[in-house]
Structures are given as C-alpha cells and as structure tokens.
C-alpha cells in the first residue's frame, strides 16, 4: 500500500494527471481485493440469512442513513427468520400467521402452500362477515318488534253519525201502535183517521 501511495505521489509530481488517476484506481482495486481475501464474509451481501445480515451490518457500519438502507436491504433479501430449534419461519401479515419453511426464503412449493392457505382464509373471513351481517339484521328486527310491543294501546274507537240531530229524530219518532183488525180500539182509530183525512182534503179543495 505504501509503494502504491509513493508511486501516486511521483506521478503527481511529474504532472501525469491521467496516469495518476489510473494509479489511484489500481490502488483502490488492490485494497478491495485485500479486504475481500482477508474478510470474505464481512459484507452484508455475503450473509446467508436475515440474522447474519443484520449482524454484519451492525458490526461494520455505524448508525447512519446508509445503515438504515442496509438493514432494509437485509429485510428485503430474506423473508424467513430463524427458529430457536432450527429451521426458519415465514410470517404472512395478510393472514397474521407463521409458516415453517426450509430455508431463509420460501421455495416455490412453499409459496403455493401459503397461497392456498390464504384463499381458505379469505373464504372463512367472507362466511364470518355474512353471518355477522345476518345476526345484525335479526337483532335490528327483534329490537323493532320489542319497541312496538312497548307502545301503549289507545282508547277504543267510537263511531259517531255524520248528523247526530237527524239520527236522534229518527230514533225519537213514535211508532204506530200495533193491534188486531177485529179489535174495537183499532176500528175507532181507523175511523178517526179517515174522518181527519176527509176534512183535510175538503179544506184543501176549498182553498
């Protein structure tokens, strides 16, 4: 490294700008090669799962904006999380459920199984929603019927005639007495009525 730096200074003193840039680029490449050979698994990109990726980020980077991006990258690269007894688990937030998986990320078959479970989950949710709506409508109907039963019963309806005076007059008019034709009182009544009618007709004729 010291020789590369010394060579860069000599190129700078000689005024070789292009050669200086080329020397700096070579020095950077050599430095990266040395780091990769000495620390082969020190980069988060070399991590095998989420937990190892987080450990590498925390060990080699201080909290900063780049630190946050690297942690987000670990979360995006690995969907699974280590289980205490070995293996990995995948959390599906759509179902709020954990699934056991073989590696740090679900395989194609494991994703198909998770999707099938999600379809069943949606069907259960739909049926529960329908049942809840039906129960709510039944409760509302029962409440309305209870409210109707609590209302007091009004007084009995009374039907009154449109013209009470005329109806009273009709009820107050005396009915003619009924009697047998061969009785003396009926005969006298009939004679009296006939005489009155005769006098009434003669008076009308004179007028």
Secondary structure, 3 states (H helix, E strand, C coil): CHHHHHHHHHHHHHCCHHHHHHHHHHHHHHHHHHHHHHCCCCCHHHCCCHHHHHHHHHHHCCCCHHHHHHHHHHHHHCCEEECCCCCEEEEECCCCEEEEECCCCCCHHHHHHHHHHHHHHHHHHHHHHHHHHHHHHHHHHHHHHHHHHHCCCCCCCCCCCCCHHHHHHHHHCCCCCCCCCCCHHHHHHHHHHHHHHHHHHHHHHHC
